[in-house]
Amino acid sequence: MTAVSMPTQMPGDGIPLSKLRILYVQPATKSFAGIERVVDEICTELALKYGDTFEIDVLYLSRFDNYEVKDKPYNYIQMEIGGRWDLVRNLRSAIGSKPYDLVVIPQVEPTVIAWFACLGLGRKFAMHLHGNPRLEQSHLKAKILFFIMKTLVLNRLSGVFGTSPKQLETFKTLFPSDTPHFWTPNPVRRFDVDDVPIRRDKDVVTYVKVGRFAYQKGQDILIDAFSKLYELRKNVRLKIVGYGAGESEIKSQIARLGLQDVVSIEHHPSTPQVPLSKSDIYVSTSRWEGWSLAICEALRFGLPVVSIDCEFGPSDILVDQRLGRLVPLPGGDGLVDAMLYYCDNIETERAHSHYRKEFIDRFSSGEVVHVHAKALGAAALERPQISA
């Protein structure tokens, strides 16, 4: 399976006539963002398009600061956890409340915890990878849980879902097993683009980045590169859109480089529609990714993309230079040069706007839901060596 092709077999082949009961578990976070939104969108589409095939439940282990869970087409269970053992109790209680045919857990560490929490219940589990498993073993607890996954849990799973082909290839290399692996592309939401007036200053070229304010997302790399670009072109501006604990460090770096008048920090917790519609070029400087919804959403607006070529994610998406350009880690002069190219050739590059929008349509929620449905059906009917 290539980075831009998806299965053509009709989803649901081999799924029994009775509904399969599926439980997705959301991470216990305070922000409704990447993983949380992916799960919500996929489960919404599954409930709407495959209501005769699946009974979809979603377990929320926390309440979000920026989003209220309500009015969903799927069944949702709202819990709040107070600590490690409370997490284990809540997981066992919710997963044991129905005879689920498959439980889908995000990431390696939570999957190990959930699997052990449900020993004896006879449930099947699928793990949904979202990040880079090679780089996520950064502390002792993670190392231990990754080791347990590799040596005990992995061969007892019914499936491993991944957000990109290269991510799954890497995981297979690091964690070889006979467990079926499925590429389940992240859904790219649609925006009411026509409802937002595009008012660009013709004399200014605006770059934009959307993402959590965190080391992984590399805002520091971008600001350094933009500082060098600004020395060469005084008509450039930068919007950094997001949220997170790293905001104070970003503000300090902007002030230290004297960029307060040309770099802005914006918060758009529900949708990046406004900043994307008013910008010219998207820049991704993530040190690692599992995929990159932010790049896909920028393409939805027809923006060209400059991206650091981290191990996987951006290179799975930017497969044509009309979409954007990849530069090697850690960015540096190569990043500045690519940003400079788009600054000087922005009118020419706008000719490819329609192509970018058409290209990304293949990853729309209504398209990728069929791939997810097929993966769920296959994993639910898979017979692992030992279920939990």
URGI-V315979 format. One record per pair of residues at least 4 apart in sequence whose C-alpha atoms are under 6 Angstrom apart, sorted by the first residue. I is the first residue (numbers start at 0). J is the second residue. If there is no record, write none. Layout:
((I/J) (I/J))
This chain:
((2/315) (10/369) (10/372) (10/373) (11/373) (11/376) (14/376) (18/52) (18/53) (19/53) (19/100) (20/53) (20/54) (20/99) (20/100) (21/55) (21/99) (21/101) (21/102) (22/56) (22/57) (22/102) (23/57) (23/102) (23/103) (24/57) (24/58) (24/104) (25/58) (25/59) (27/60) (27/61) (29/63) (29/64) (30/63) (30/64) (31/35) (31/63) (32/36) (38/42) (39/43) (43/72) (44/48) (45/49) (46/50) (46/72) (46/73) (49/53) (55/73) (56/73) (56/74) (56/75) (57/75) (58/75) (58/76) (59/76) (59/77) (59/78) (60/78) (60/79) (61/79) (80/85) (80/86) (81/85) (87/116) (90/94) (91/95) (91/116) (91/117) (100/379) (101/123) (101/124) (101/379) (102/124) (103/124) (103/125) (103/126) (104/110) (104/126) (104/127) (105/126) (105/127) (106/127) (106/128) (108/144) (110/114) (114/387) (117/387) (118/387) (119/387) (121/386) (121/387) (122/386) (122/387) (123/386) (124/156) (124/157) (125/156) (125/157) (125/158) (125/159) (126/159) (127/159) (127/160) (127/161) (128/161) (129/289) (130/288) (130/289) (131/289) (136/141) (136/142) (141/145) (147/151) (148/152) (148/153) (149/153) (149/174) (154/178) (155/383) (155/384) (155/385) (155/386) (156/383) (157/378) (157/381) (157/383) (158/178) (158/179) (158/180) (158/378) (159/180) (160/180) (160/181) (160/182) (160/183) (161/167) (161/182) (161/183) (162/183) (162/184) (162/185) (162/290) (163/290) (165/311) (170/174) (171/175) (183/371) (186/362) (186/363) (186/364) (187/362) (187/363) (187/364) (197/277) (199/277) (203/234) (203/235) (204/235) (205/235) (205/236) (205/237) (205/278) (205/279) (206/237) (206/279) (206/280) (206/281) (207/237) (207/238) (207/239) (207/281) (208/239) (208/240) (208/281) (208/282) (209/240) (209/241) (210/241) (211/241) (211/242) (211/243) (212/242) (212/243) (212/245) (212/246) (213/245) (215/285) (215/286) (216/285) (217/284) (217/285) (221/225) (224/335) (225/229) (228/335) (229/233) (236/261) (237/262) (238/262) (238/263) (239/264) (240/264) (240/265) (240/266) (241/266) (251/255) (253/258) (254/259) (258/262) (267/271) (272/276) (280/302) (280/303) (281/304) (282/304) (282/305) (282/306) (283/306) (284/306) (284/307) (286/309) (287/309) (288/312) (289/312) (290/312) (291/312) (297/302) (298/302) (298/355) (298/356) (299/356) (301/352) (301/355) (301/356) (303/322) (303/323) (304/323) (305/323) (305/324) (306/325) (307/325) (307/326) (307/327) (307/328) (308/325) (308/326) (308/327) (313/317) (317/322) (320/324) (322/355) (326/333) (330/334) (341/345) (354/358) (362/367) (364/368) (375/379))
